[in-house]
Amino acid sequence: MATLQSTQPAVAPMRQSKRKRAAVNYCEEQLSEDDLELDDVDFDDDDDESTSSHVIKKQKIQAPRPLPKRKIFPFLDLPAEIRNQIYKLCLTDPLGIYLCPTTYAFRRTVQRVPEAKYRMISSSAPDKSGTTSDDTDEGSDSEDQDKAKDQYKPSQYFQPLVPALLATNKQIYQEGREMLYGNDFYMGDTMTMHAFLVDIGARAASLLKSVFLIHWGEGRGVNKAYNHAAFTALSSATNLEKFVMHGHNGSIYRSRSAPKHVATQFYRDAFPWLEAVGTAKGKADAAVDLVNFAADSFLDHSRRRWWRTNTRYEGYDQIDSFRQELAKLLNARMNRIRS
């Protein structure tokens, strides 16, 4: 009996590719609601193709190498006379430094302005002839003053300074700081003086030599409040050689021009600096010799008119009375402390 044998064809072995390829899915997937939020972001197709095909390596930023000694100018090897001339050109202005208040990034500070613009802002700013813009009366025949004013014209520009030179090293700072802070500083008002002293700090304030205050803060608001604050910041300037007040249009003189009243008002606002100078020099009334006022500071002023009602020369006789009254107030406090 014959038996049937089932013969199955032999299965050929599967060929494997020589290289592995990533599987590519051509089916479009349905996006969910969470994925749809990504459509709000804009993408640049060119950037996607470039970043996907090529990966750019970030280069490391190398720190700048210091210059070799042969390329550094030997400034400190120069003679002292030449260095002083360089300091004088970079740090001093023979016309003085005129400052006015400003605000930068919500902060009160000061800005330097030319003398001509400063005289527009401060009508009583002193000129180089020693007088102010209100020194002449309607009936006065001061021909010499008119000639002096005609000969001198305020500058429209100011000499640029380079105070960053002091930040080079300690030796240059020690040699040049006295020249920078030895300039004549003209403050527009007490707000300007307060902002300037806060900016430079107590250490630099001790190097100041001469300060000119043009306007005294008046009114009942912020300007008057800065009178006492400005002299509190000035208490570090115990080495001042001259403090000149040119603010006869301020409230310190407007109500009463008697020397006693002016001395009392000045002492009430400026006693932090007055007493600090007395403590530093070992004399209670040492600051009296440093304070000076314009010749027309003690003259009567009308509320409706900006010119004076009496002659200019009467003010000189009352400056001595002002100093005597101010010295009396300073010595009285010292006597109370000793008793």
Secondary structure, DSSP 4 states (H G I P E B T S, - for coil): -------PPPPPPPPPPSS-------SPPPP-HHHHGGGGS---HHHHHHHHH--PPPPPPPPPPPPPGGGS--GGGS-HHHHHHHHHHHH--TT-EEEEEEEETTEEEEEE--HHHHHHH-TT---TTS--TT---SS---HHHHHHHHH----SS-----GGGGGS-HHHHHHHHHHHHTSEEEESSHHHHHHHHHHHHHHHHTT--EEEE-----SSSHHHHHHHHHHHHGGG-TT-SEEEE--TTSHHHHS---HHHHHHHHHHHHHHHHHHHHHHHT-TTGGGGTEEE-TTTTS-B-SS-SSBSS-TTHHHHHHHHHHHHHHHHHHHHHHHHH-
